[in-house]
Amino acid sequence: MQSVEAGAVINARSSIVWDIITDARNYTVWDSGITHITGELRNGGTIRIRTRAGGNRMVRVRVQQMPGEVMTWTGGLPLGLFTGVCTFILEFQGGMTHLRVKVEFTGPLRGLLWTAGTETQQALTDYVNAVKKRAEILGRHTHPAG
């Protein structure tokens, strides 16, 4: 198994962070790294995504959720030859939210198909930072100071 992980403590309620990461319609509006997405980010759903790092290739993934806490996107090749699982975990910490995103690759073809570890790590870090920025901006608008 090969994996990469990124995380951030976000100064916003976990419900705001959850709304951002499950709002498929707006993924291309903010700097998520996803350039095209179809389908709904709901438990048991299927989405198709195209990422900046992946070029023109569309990837089909299955979505599983424990609403407000955990979401996984699972995709790959038949017969378990290559599987990628992206897990999003939200933990509430004293008025803030800790978001962790981990991508794991398994299967006998992972060495051939997953050669850009540092590129994947950077894309994941950029994604988490973009969620943080968006959540903190939206959080300020839902809870004005004072």
KOLNU-553024 format. One record per residue (C-alpha): z, y, x; residue in one letter. Coordinates in Angstrom, 3 decimals, always signed. Last residue first. Layout:
N
ATOM         zz         yy         xx   residu
ATOM          Z          Y          X        A
...
This chain:
146
ATOM         zz         yy         xx   residu
ATOM    +17.911    +40.955    -19.456        G
ATOM    +14.973    +39.165    -17.955        A
ATOM    +12.294    +37.900    -20.303        P
ATOM    +12.392    +34.195    -21.062        H
ATOM     +9.003    +32.988    -22.357        T
ATOM     +7.007    +35.362    -20.150        H
ATOM     +9.038    +34.611    -17.033        R
ATOM     +8.579    +30.898    -17.617        G
ATOM     +4.786    +31.321    -17.811        L
ATOM     +4.733    +32.884    -14.338        I
ATOM     +7.163    +30.290    -12.955        E
ATOM     +5.198    +27.457    -14.536        A
ATOM     +1.848    +28.697    -13.148        R
ATOM     +3.158    +29.118     -9.589        K
ATOM     +4.964    +25.775     -9.599        K
ATOM     +1.941    +23.955    -11.060        V
ATOM     -0.244    +25.530     -8.333        A
ATOM     +2.233    +24.462     -5.623        N
ATOM     +2.218    +20.890     -6.954        V
ATOM     -1.590    +20.804     -6.985        Y
ATOM     -1.905    +22.282     -3.468        D
ATOM     +0.525    +19.662     -2.130        T
ATOM     -1.482    +16.914     -3.820        L
ATOM     -4.793    +18.227     -2.457        A
ATOM     -3.267    +18.499     +1.030        Q
ATOM     -1.970    +14.917     +0.910        Q
ATOM     -5.329    +13.639     -0.344        T
ATOM     -7.121    +15.413     +2.511        E
ATOM     -4.589    +14.022     +4.997        T
ATOM     -5.134    +10.501     +3.691        G
ATOM     -8.941    +10.699     +3.594        A
ATOM     -9.941     +7.091     +4.282        T
ATOM     -9.140     +5.497     +0.967        W
ATOM    -12.154     +3.421     -0.077        L
ATOM    -12.479     +1.091     +2.906        L
ATOM     -8.766     +0.637     +3.582        G
ATOM     -8.061     +0.347     -0.161        R
ATOM    -10.541     -2.531     -0.583        L
ATOM     -7.925     -5.321     -0.637        P
ATOM     -5.821     -3.623     -3.300        G
ATOM     -3.301     -0.789     -3.418        T
ATOM     -3.290     +3.013     -3.415        F
ATOM     -0.264     +5.095     -4.353        E
ATOM     -0.247     +8.769     -5.361        V
ATOM     +3.111    +10.505     -5.778        K
ATOM     +3.893    +13.714     -7.633        V
ATOM     +7.422    +15.088     -7.672        R
ATOM     +8.455    +18.017     -9.846        L
ATOM    +12.058    +19.245     -9.626        H
ATOM    +12.769    +21.521    -12.555        T
ATOM    +15.206    +24.430    -12.659        M
ATOM    +18.043    +25.349    -15.011        G
ATOM    +20.565    +23.252    -13.114        G
ATOM    +18.271    +20.457    -11.966        Q
ATOM    +15.993    +18.826    -14.562        F
ATOM    +13.905    +16.043    -13.085        E
ATOM    +10.170    +15.708    -13.694        L
ATOM     +8.171    +12.812    -12.247        I
ATOM     +4.352    +12.661    -12.044        F
ATOM     +2.939     +9.334    -10.868        T
ATOM     -0.648     +8.897     -9.640        C
ATOM     -1.708     +5.266     -9.409        V
ATOM     -4.836     +4.192     -7.541        G
ATOM     -6.081     +0.635     -7.660        T
ATOM     -8.691     -1.078     -5.505        F
ATOM     -9.863     -4.695     -5.649        L
ATOM     -7.485     -5.273     -8.560        G
ATOM    -10.034     -7.458    -10.370        L
ATOM    -12.006     -4.411    -11.519        P
ATOM    -11.929     -1.149     -9.558        L
ATOM     -9.533     +1.738     -9.890        G
ATOM     -7.531     +3.914    -12.218        G
ATOM     -3.951     +4.608    -13.252        T
ATOM     -2.536     +8.013    -14.261        W
ATOM     +1.215     +7.981    -14.693        T
ATOM     +3.520    +10.379    -16.555        M
ATOM     +7.278    +10.662    -16.307        V
ATOM    +10.048    +12.806    -17.810        E
ATOM     +9.153    +15.121    -20.703        G
ATOM     +7.377    +12.394    -22.611        P
ATOM     +7.699     +8.903    -21.078        M
ATOM     +4.011     +8.679    -20.469        Q
ATOM     +1.103     +6.376    -19.664        Q
ATOM     -2.436     +7.611    -19.045        V
ATOM     -5.374     +5.398    -18.135        R
ATOM     -7.834     +6.766    -15.591        V
ATOM    -11.614     +7.147    -15.360        R
ATOM    -12.902     +8.879    -12.215        V
ATOM    -16.009    +11.063    -12.182        M
ATOM    -17.729    +11.477     -8.788        R
ATOM    -19.365    +14.866     -8.211        N
ATOM    -17.161    +15.845     -5.255        G
ATOM    -13.937    +13.865     -4.957        G
ATOM    -11.905    +16.572     -3.178        A
ATOM    -12.660    +19.188     -5.863        R
ATOM    -11.703    +16.669     -8.495        T
ATOM    -13.623    +15.127    -11.384        R
ATOM    -11.622    +13.608    -14.183        I
ATOM    -12.119    +11.176    -17.026        R
ATOM     -9.184    +10.624    -19.344        I
ATOM     -7.851     +7.630    -21.215        T
ATOM     -4.954     +7.662    -23.638        G
ATOM     -2.023     +5.262    -23.992        G
ATOM     +0.517     +8.083    -23.862        N
ATOM     -1.267    +11.396    -24.115        R
ATOM     -3.303    +13.477    -21.683        L
ATOM     -6.332    +13.719    -23.920        E
ATOM     -9.938    +13.130    -22.961        G
ATOM    -12.285    +15.026    -20.683        T
ATOM    -11.559    +16.723    -17.370        I
ATOM    -13.701    +18.688    -14.928        H
ATOM    -12.919    +20.676    -11.756        T
ATOM     -9.469    +19.249    -11.053        I
ATOM     -7.891    +20.862     -7.983        G
ATOM     -5.197    +22.312    -10.251        S
ATOM     -6.019    +25.967     -9.510        D
ATOM     -5.625    +27.191    -13.089        W
ATOM     -8.324    +27.273    -15.791        V
ATOM     -9.734    +23.800    -15.009        T
ATOM     -6.550    +22.053    -16.134        Y
ATOM     -6.419    +24.162    -19.322        N
ATOM     -7.830    +21.783    -21.932        R
ATOM     -5.983    +18.811    -20.400        A
ATOM     -2.547    +20.254    -21.193        D
ATOM     -0.200    +17.483    -19.991        T
ATOM     +0.703    +18.960    -16.588        I
ATOM     +1.272    +22.446    -17.998        I
ATOM     +3.304    +21.373    -21.049        D
ATOM     +5.535    +19.228    -18.828        W
ATOM     +6.220    +22.174    -16.499        V
ATOM     +7.157    +24.373    -19.469        I
ATOM     +9.371    +21.637    -20.962        S
ATOM    +11.040    +21.185    -17.548        S
ATOM    +12.367    +24.732    -17.753        R
ATOM    +11.225    +27.067    -14.989        A
ATOM    +12.196    +27.980    -11.411        N
ATOM    +10.318    +25.068     -9.892        I
ATOM    +11.676    +22.813     -7.166        V
ATOM     +8.679    +21.302     -5.448        A
ATOM     +7.206    +17.932     -4.618        G
ATOM     +4.457    +16.140     -2.754        A
ATOM     +3.767    +12.464     -2.121        E
ATOM     +1.195    +10.315     -0.343        V
ATOM     +0.795     +6.564     -0.501        S
ATOM     -0.764     +3.530     +1.139        Q
ATOM     +0.000     +0.000     +0.000        M
